[in-house]
Amino acid sequence: MKEQELCEAAIKGETEKVTALIDSGAADVTYFDGDGLTPLMHAAKHGHAPILNLLLSAGAPWNALSPSNLSAGDFAMQEGHQEAYELLLNAGIRSELVLGTIARKEKKDTDSGYDYLEDRVSFSEDKVMDSESKAVMMAWEKPLMEAHAKAVCLGGGHVLNIGFGMGLVDTAIQQYSPVKHTIVEAHPEVYERMLRDGWGEKENVRIVFGRWQDVLSQLETYDGIFFDTYGEYYDDLREFHQQLPVLLKPGGVYSFFNGLCGGNAFFHVVYCHLVSLELENLGYSTQLIPLPVKDCLGEQVWEGVKHRYWQLDTYYLPVCQSADDSE
């Protein structure tokens, strides 16, 4: 079988044989062998960069996943094959810039006419859940939210948060006593709970009820901005980034909840690079600060939660500023 020959040649690093099999059209480069691995995964595992180039050029999917949810990039990363890793990383970034296949798949997987804002939510001490037992926000994020708050409050002044959730980041922002603190929240039950908990009575707090897309005209300019919505996707984040030149003051700090592809280490790196690149094109530099989260995420954390939206050991906290202000 020619596909099996292709896998074996990819493992051994036999460039000429791989070339011949591809050129003859006899072997399918998207083939999964008995172990659930593609020729690209085998080449990545063994660090054969020239073969990766050949396979990618022939249409091998960079984002195919093995039965253990690993991509070719994950294998290269695990084995420490730097050249292979960077080659696959660049292939992923180029592909996602043009096609956005992962973002679209994530949206398709979770969006079947579902509107979070019309859904009932339930509140408990350690999480907010939607009606499908998916977590809107969880208490394990508290240290992350405190770090985000510290970042966006660096300059004091007027701070904006999009998405209240459990109020973790807003509680942390209040500790820095901003001159003014604006919160945009779109879910009616979360909004009612905010009011019950006294957020509307705080002197420096202004609450704007509605989807951020619908209330842009009510917003001002800010020294710090944080963005963390639920039921939205990468396209929505990208759309918000287009508003930053209007909303963020020169020298201001922007950050967002970086849950992009939180179930796969390599895809997460691709999207960290992608969002940094897109922000750079808007005139912002992005620093990604690694925060270890493994100790926050024992099995008990996810009890009763349908989807584990974060499965990685490290969280990369983005701190974004105008490129000429971030020196």
N, C-alpha and C positions, 0 to 999 in steps of 0.2 A: 504494500500500500504506500503510495507516494507521500501521503501526509505524514505517515510514521517515519519515513525516510527523512522528511524535512525536519521533524522534531529531533531526530538523532543527529542530523548535520548541524542543527542549531546548538545542541548540547556540546558537540565536539569542536565547534568553531570552524567548520568546513565551509569557508566562504564560497569557493568555486562551486561546490555541490549545491549550496543554497541558491546561488545565482542561476544555475542550470535548471533546477526544479521550478523556480519562479518563472524564468523566461519561457520554459516549455509549456507553462500553463497547466502542468500535470498535477500540481499540489495546491490545495486550498489553504491559504495563509491564515484563515479564520478557524481552522480545525482545532478541536479539543481532543487530546488523547485520553487514554484510559484513566489517567490520574486527574483529568479535568484541567490540563495545562495546554496552552497554545505554544506554537513554535516561538513566538515573541517572549513568552514567560520563560521558556527554557534558555533562550539566548540571554535574557536579562539576569537570570539566576547565575549564569556562568560568566557574565561580564563581557560578552562578545559584541562590542559596540558596532563594528562594521556589519554584522549580520542583523542587528537591530535596525540599522539604516535601510538595509535591503528589504526587510520585512515591512517596515513602516511605509516605505515607498510603494510597496506592492499592495497596500491597503490593509495590513494587519491592524486590528483595532487596539489602540493603546489602552483603552479603558475596559477591556474584557476582564471578567473576574473569575478566579478559580473557585472551586467549591468552598474553600475556606475564606472567601471574600477578599482575596489578594489579587492585585493587578501586577503586570510586569514591572511597573515602577516600584511597587512594594517589595518585590523580590530583589531588585537591584539595590534598594535602600537597605534591606535586611542583610545582604551579603557584602555591603560596603563597596560596591562597584561604582565609583564616582562618575566615570565617563558615561557608563550606561545609564546611570540614574539621571544625569543632567540632560542626556539626549532624549530620554523619555519625558522628562519634565518639560523641556522645550516643545516637544511634540504635543504634549497635553495642553500647554498654554496656547499654542497656535491653533489647535483644533477647537478649543473652547471659545477662543476669541471669535472665531468664524461661525461655529455651529452651536455652541452652548449645549452640547448633548446631555451632560450630566445634570445641569440645571433644569433642562426640559424634562428629563426622566424623573427627577425628584418631584417636579410639579405634577407630572402625570400620575405618579404613584400615590400622591396624597390629595389630589384635587379632582373630585368627581362631582363638580357642581357644588362643593362644600363651601359654605360661607361662615367663617368663624364668628363674625359679628352677629349672626342670627342664632348662633348656638348657645345653649345653656352652659355655664361653667360652674364648677364646684370648688370651694375654697377649703383647704385644710391647713394645718400648722406648717407643713413642709412642702406644699405644692398647690398650684392651681391647675385644674384638669378640664379638658373639654368633654363633651358627651360621649366621645369614643374612647375615653380613657387615655388620651394622649396628653402629655404634660405641656401646659402653656408656659409655666415657669416653675422652678424647683429650688428649694432652700440650699442645695449643695452649691448653687451659683453665687451665694452670698460673698465669699472672698473675691470672686471675679468682679462682681458688681462694685465692691468697695474699691478695687483697683481701677476700674473704669471711672468711678466717681472722682477719685484722686486725680486722674489724668485730665478729665474735662474741667475740673475746678482749679487747674494750675494758675489761671489768670484771674480767678475770682469773677467779679462782675455778674453778667447775665448768662445763665445756663439754661439750655433747652434739653428736655428728654422726650423722645418719641416712644411711647409704650410703657405704661405703668406696671402692669402685671401684678406681682406681689409687693411692689413698692420698695424692693431691695435697693435699687440704684438711687431712687429718690430719697430714701432714708439716709443713705450714705452721703448724697450731695448736700443734704441739710446740715450735716456735721461741719461742712466747710463754710457755712453761713454766706451763701451767695447773695449779692445785692437783690437779684431777682431770679426766680426759679420757675420756668414755664414747663408745664407737663401736658403733652398731647396724649389723650387716651380715647380709643374708638369703641371699646366694648361697653354696652350700657350697664351690665351688671358690675363690671370692674369699676366703672365710673361712679355708680351708686355707692359701692363699698368705700371708695376713696372719700366721698363726701361724708359717709357715716363715720369714718375714722378721723375726720377733722382736717383733711388736707385742704379743703376750701377755706378754712379759717386761718391758715398760717399767713402771717403778714407779707412774707416775701414770695408766696406761691400764687401762680396764676394757672388755672386749669382750662385747657381748650378741649372741648368734647367733639370728637369726629375723627374721620380718617385723615391722616396727614396730607394726603393728596387733595382733600376737600377744604382744608383750613389754611393752606399756604398764605392766603391773603391776610390772615389774622396774625401771622408770625412776624417777628422783627429781625434784628441782627444780634448775634450771640458771641460771647467769649468762649463758650464751650458747648458742644453738642454731643449727645449720645443717642444712638438709634438701636432699638431692639423691639421689633414687632413680631407678632405671631400670625400664622396663616398667610404670610407673604413669601416671596421667592427672590432669587438672585436678581431677576429683572426689576423687581420693586426696589431693592437696595441700590441697584445701578441708577434707577430713576431718581432716587433721593439724592444720590451723589451729584447729579446734575444741578441740584438746588444749592449745593454748598457755597458756590461763589456769591450767591445772594444772601444766604443765611449766616455764614460764618465770617466774623470780623477778621481783618488781617491780623495775623499773629495768634488767632484763636486755635483751639484744639478740638478735633473731632475724633470720636471713637464709636465703634459699633460692636454688638455681640457677634463674635466671630465663630458662629456655629456651622460655617460652610463645610459641607461634606464631613460632618463630625463622626461618621461611622467608618471612614477609610483614611488611613494616614497619608497615602500618596495623593489621593484626590484632594485632601485638605491642603496639602502643600501647593498643588496646582492652583487651587482657588485663592490661596493667600497671595501667591505671585500675581495671579490675574487681577485681583481687586487692587493690589498695589500699583500695578501697571496702569490700570484704568484711572485711578486717582492721580497718578503722576501726569497723565495726559490732561487732567483738569487743573494741574498746577500745585498738587499736594504731594509731599513726601510722607511715606508711611514707615514707621518703626514698629516691628512686631516683637513684643516682649514676652518671652516664654514663662509660663506659670505652671508648675506641676499640679495636676489635679487627681492623680491616681488615688491618693489617700482619701479623697472626698467621695469616691465612687464604689463603695462596696455593693455587694449584691442586694442588700436590704434597701438601698436607695431607690431601686427600680421596682420594688414590690408594688403590683397593681398598675404599673405603667405599661401601656401597650407598645410604645416605641422608644427605644433607647437612643435619643437624639445625639448623645455624646458618648463615644467609646474609646477615646484616645487618652494617653497618659499626660499629654502636655497641651495647654491652651495658649494660643498666641494672641496676646492682647494688642490690638492695633492702636497706635497713637499717630494721628495725622495732623499735619500743619502745612501752611503754605510753604512751598519749596524754598522761598527766599527768607522765611522766618525760622526755619528749623535748624539752622547752623548751630 
